[in-house]
Amino acid sequence: MRPLLLLLPFALAACGGSGTSVTIDAKSDDGDNSSVRMENGTLAIKGDGFQGSFKVPQIKVTAENFDMNGVKLYPGSEISNFHVAANDRAGTAKDEGKVTASFTSPAALATVQSWFRDKLTAKGFKYTAQGDGFAGTTEDGDPFTLDLTADGANKTKGQIEVRGS
């Protein structure tokens, strides 16, 4: 499957305190299924023929670590949940994948909206307003949604989802 949205390369840095919850689920039509979950300093791996859990340093994924086809999150944003789902189809059927990231930005909703509008336009994304966020396609044609909500006067919560094949 095309590195779909593992198009979201990020360097995972160890840190103390609460970390980012990371999950990866992969399925294939031939019955091979696996998952990786990292929460609260525990990495759990489950796959065909192997299962285990390990203590690891917690990570915190921030705006600097996140990239969606050249569009970063608003500066100072922190990702609370990061999920990758991949479905490998047999034969000539189209593989599918989805990346979802939930984040908090340290700015008012209007400021974060303006930031994303400028960045999406500069990178050639096609999009329209959807509620307080946006929906459209990346320059590669992958559909995305970006949901934004105010969380007080100077904080915005968001969730971005990108689908690809």
C-alpha positions in Angstrom: 0.0 0.0 0.0 1.3 3.4 -0.9 2.7 5.2 2.2 -0.6 6.9 2.1 -0.5 8.9 5.0 2.5 7.7 6.6 2.8 10.9 4.7 2.7 12.2 8.1 6.3 11.7 9.1 7.1 12.8 12.6 10.0 12.3 14.9 8.9 10.8 18.1 10.7 12.4 21.0 10.6 10.9 24.5 9.3 13.0 27.3 7.8 12.9 30.8 4.3 13.8 31.7 1.3 12.8 29.7 2.1 11.6 26.2 0.4 11.2 22.9 -1.7 8.1 22.4 -0.6 6.4 19.2 -2.5 3.5 17.5 -1.8 1.7 14.3 -4.2 -0.9 12.9 -3.5 -2.9 9.8 -5.7 -5.4 8.1 -5.4 -7.4 4.9 -7.9 -9.4 2.9 -5.7 -12.5 3.3 -6.5 -12.5 7.1 -3.3 -10.9 8.4 -4.2 -8.3 11.1 -2.0 -6.5 13.4 -2.1 -3.5 15.8 0.3 -1.4 17.7 -0.9 0.8 20.7 1.2 3.1 22.7 -0.4 4.7 25.8 0.8 5.8 29.2 4.3 4.4 28.7 3.2 1.0 27.4 3.7 -0.3 23.9 1.4 -3.2 23.0 1.9 -5.2 19.8 -0.5 -7.8 18.6 -0.2 -9.6 15.3 -0.5 -13.0 13.7 1.9 -15.2 15.6 3.1 -12.5 18.1 1.7 -10.6 21.0 3.5 -8.6 23.7 3.7 -5.4 25.7 6.7 -3.3 26.7 7.4 -0.3 28.9 8.7 2.6 26.8 9.2 6.3 27.3 6.1 8.4 26.7 6.1 10.6 23.6 4.5 14.0 23.0 3.8 14.7 19.3 3.7 18.5 18.6 3.2 20.8 15.6 6.9 20.5 14.7 6.5 16.7 14.4 3.4 16.7 12.2 3.2 17.2 8.4 0.2 16.6 6.1 1.5 17.0 2.6 3.5 20.0 3.6 0.9 21.6 6.0 1.9 21.7 9.6 -0.3 22.3 12.6 -0.5 25.8 14.1 2.7 26.5 16.0 2.7 25.2 19.6 -0.1 22.7 19.0 0.1 19.4 20.8 -1.4 16.1 19.5 -3.3 14.1 22.1 -4.3 11.1 19.8 -2.8 9.8 16.6 -4.3 6.9 14.7 -3.4 5.1 11.5 -5.7 2.5 10.0 -4.6 0.6 6.9 -6.5 -2.0 4.9 -4.5 -4.0 2.3 -6.8 -5.3 -0.4 -6.1 -8.4 -2.4 -5.4 -8.4 -6.1 -6.2 -5.2 -8.0 -8.6 -3.9 -5.4 -7.7 -0.5 -4.1 -5.8 -0.4 -0.7 -7.3 2.0 1.8 -5.9 4.0 4.7 -6.8 6.7 7.1 -4.8 8.9 9.4 -6.5 10.8 12.2 -4.9 13.3 14.6 -6.6 15.1 17.5 -4.8 18.2 18.7 -5.0 21.4 20.8 -3.7 24.7 19.5 -2.7 27.6 21.8 -4.7 30.3 19.9 -8.3 31.6 19.3 -10.4 29.8 16.8 -10.3 32.6 14.2 -6.5 32.7 14.4 -6.2 28.9 13.8 -8.8 29.0 11.0 -6.8 31.8 9.2 -3.5 29.8 9.7 -4.9 26.7 8.1 -6.7 28.6 5.3 -3.4 30.3 4.3 -1.4 27.0 4.5 -3.9 24.9 2.7 -4.1 27.5 -0.1 -0.3 27.8 -0.4 0.1 24.0 -0.8 -2.6 23.7 -3.5 -5.3 21.9 -1.5 -8.8 22.2 -2.8 -11.2 22.9 0.1 -14.4 24.5 1.3 -15.5 25.7 4.7 -17.3 23.0 6.7 -18.6 24.2 10.1 -15.7 25.9 11.8 -13.2 23.8 9.8 -12.6 22.7 6.3 -13.1 19.7 4.0 -11.5 19.0 0.6 -8.6 17.2 -1.0 -4.8 17.4 -0.7 -2.7 18.3 -3.8 -2.4 14.5 -4.3 -6.3 14.2 -4.4 -6.6 12.5 -1.0 -9.8 13.6 0.8 -9.4 15.3 4.2 -11.5 16.9 6.9 -10.3 19.4 9.5 -12.7 20.0 12.4 -12.0 23.0 14.6 -13.8 24.2 17.8 -13.1 27.0 20.2 -12.0 25.8 23.7 -12.1 29.1 25.6 -10.9 32.5 24.4 -7.3 31.4 23.4 -7.4 27.7 22.7 -8.7 25.7 19.8 -9.4 21.9 19.6 -9.1 20.2 16.3 -9.2 16.9 14.5 -7.7 16.2 11.1 -8.5 13.1 9.1 -6.9 12.2 5.8 -8.0 9.2 3.7 -6.0 7.7 0.9 -5.4 4.7 -1.3 
